[in-house]
Amino acid sequence: MSADVASARDRSASAETTTTTTTMATSSFASSERTAVRVHVYDLNDGYNDYAYHLGLGIHHSAVEVYGREYAFGYHDEATVTGVFDIRPRSAPPPAKFRETIEFGEIASSRDEVEEKLSALRKKFTGPSYDLLKRNCNTFTEEFVKALTGREVPGYVNRLATLGSVAHDFAPCLLPRSVVGDVRTLPASQAENGDGESAQEDEGSGSDDAEQVQLLAVPVEEMK
């Protein structure tokens, strides 16, 4: 009987050791998850940006890529619905035209940890809270990157809106009423190219996700 008891204890101890080892391995795997963080910058006005980009005053849309999806912020009028959306990386629809990617390196954060940060931003960035000068897609990019990496997005990405916001606050007469008034976001399907024709999504890079994405803020009058 004594031998049987000792054998049973040995088996129990062995099982506990195996369980502990498995738990530690799983925990180690979860904490070792890593992903690259990238900011994709797009031009919203080709002709203007050809010159203004080099002065740090371009008109840009931006989004954050993490775990294989690209996250951005746009306008809609549903008060209780987030304005944060996700698409395939580098697939923002017209009028946005991809310019460059800014690499922020890798972070040691699991998908759940990233989702937790994203969830907080989804609640904060509701559709109607979009503001062309003070709370646009680039503002979301700045906050998401800061939450993920603790780093800042280069100032040129949102500099034009920042300067416009300051001008409006301290000298509103410097900006046209059409700019500082009520603004909405032009759906991609209504965007126009330089010839005044509806811009069509490139067949090679099109995506069902992107068809309804709203990117370019314009005065309400221009949407009527």
Buried (B, 14 or more C-beta within 10 A) or exposed (E): EEEEEEEEEEEEEEEEEEEEEEEEEEEEEEEEBEBEBBBBBBBBBEEBBEEBBEEEBBBBBBBBBBBEBBBBBBBBEEEEEBBBBBBBBBBBBBBBBBBEEBEBEEBEBBEEBBBEBBEEBBEBBBBEBBBBBBBBBBBBBBBBBEBBBEEEBEEBBBBBBBEBBEBBEEEEEEBEEEBBEEBBBBBBBBBBEEEEEEBEBEEEEBEEBBEEBBBBBBBEEEEE
